[in-house]
Amino acid sequence: MSTNQIVLSREAEARILRERREELASLEAEIAGREPELAGLKAELLQFEQLYLSVVGARYDELAAIEKEIARLQGLEIDEDSEDDDDGERGSFADDEVGCGQNRFHTDRLRKLYREVARKFHPDLVQCEIERHHRHQLMVAANHAYQSGAEDRLQELLDASVSLDVVGDSPMSAEMILLLRRISDLKEMLVSIQAETDDLLASELFRLMRRVETADSLGVNLLNELVSQVDRQIRKAGTRLVHLREIMQAVNADC
């Protein structure tokens, strides 16, 4: 290699390093802004959830108790375990939507994505110990995603990670390798933040919160209206329960 080629090679490496440092700084700045936004959204939803449960939740519990007693008097079977499960589901408005039922199925797309991840990130494909360790961490995440049936997560690993093909066993500087690893990690963090934000914004709780805020801007207290609606349902259910008990007492007296 001539002196001119060496100089050009060093200049190219310096330029690429500069570009990667700028990319890293941009990602760090973006995450620094996105993390507080996500934390603020979580806090806002938690505060509203507590308000909703304190205002309306107890009335729904009262209504459910009356309806349960009506069902018992009518001889209908009551699945206590199912009710407990329902309560658990209602208690969390931001649960991951990848359910257990999905875990039992490995679709063709899921298998294809997993094979692609393994082909790209398998630790045995490189000799560098630093690189092997990083690929091992990626494969741990990929295996977990495959077992849970999370196709989106496997796709995120492919989309968010810096291509390892250019790293391989090539003679990169230690700084370049560290920069690529850090950039890859930050991109995955951004994908995770975006996914969690999207889940919260699509949740039932968020939609209700926005409806309440919109109603408030129009001078309407939507939570009070919900309370009134549930109170009417409670009165109707209570009246029905009284009549049902009277009928049951009359039947028992005739017997």
Secondary structure, DSSP 8 states (H G I E B T S, - for coil): --HHHHHHHHHHHHHHHHHHHHHHHHHHHHHHHHHHHHHHHHHHHHHHHHHHIIIIIHHHHHHHHHHHHHHHHTT----HHHHHHHHHHHT-SS--S--HHHHT---HHHHHHHHHHHHHH-GGG---HHHHHHHHHHHHHHHHHHHHT-HHHHHHHHHHS--STTTTT----HHHHHHHHHHHHHHHHHHHHHHHHHHHHTSHHHHHHHHHHHHHHTT--HHHHHHHHHHHHHHHHHHHHHHHHHHHHHHHHH-
